[in-house]
Amino acid sequence: MDLQGTTIMILGGSGLVGHAVARRVLDYRPSRVVLVALSEPETETARAALAPLAGDAAVIAEYGNVYLPAPLARADTATLLDDAASRRMLIDDIFGDLTEELLSRNRCVQLLEKYRPDAVVDCINTATAFAYLDVYRSARELHALSATGTVDQEAIERHLLTEPIAQLTRHIQFMVEG
C-alpha cells in the first residue's frame, strides 16, 4: 500500500477504530491525515495523541456532523429538532432532490472539496449514530397521534428525521457526488 505523500481523511477519526486506523495510516507516511469527528474536544484530543506519531505528516482535526448541512453540523441535534427552519432544511437535504445547492452545503462534501483526499476511511459507528433516533418509538408516537386526530406538521417532520435508511442513503449519495 503506497500512501506516501497522500491525503487520507478518516471519518469518525476520534473513535477507537478511527484512531487505530489513523495510527496505522501514519506508518505509510502520508502528507496529511484529516480526522473528522462529531465534537471539537474529541477531535483535538485525537489529533494531539497522534501528533507524536505523525513524523512529517500534518494531522488535521475537523469536527461537525457529516450527515448534516454545514450550517447545522455543529449544532446540538435536540436543539435542531426544536427549530422549524432547521427541521425543514434537514428534511429538504434528506428527502429533496440531490441538487448542487444541497451538495454544496453538506458538511461532508465541503470537507471533501477542502482537502481533496486520496482516500476516505469511514469509521463512523453508524449503528450507534442512528440508534439514538429510535424510529420505532417515533412511529408509535405518530400512530398514537393519528388515532386522536392530532398529528401536526412538526410531529411528521420529527418522525421523518428518525428514518435511518433515507439518511444513510443520502450520506452515500453525498460521498459519491462529493
Secondary structure, DSSP 8 states (H G I E B T S, - for coil): ---TT-EEEEETTTSHHHHHHHHHHHTT--SEEEEEESSHHHHHHHHHHHGGG-TT-EEEEEES-TTSBGGGTTS-HHHHHH-HHHHHHHHHHHHS---HHHHHHBHHHHHHHHH--SEEEE---HHHHHHTT-HHHHHHHHHHHHHHT---HHHHHHHHTT-HHHHHHHHHHHHHH-
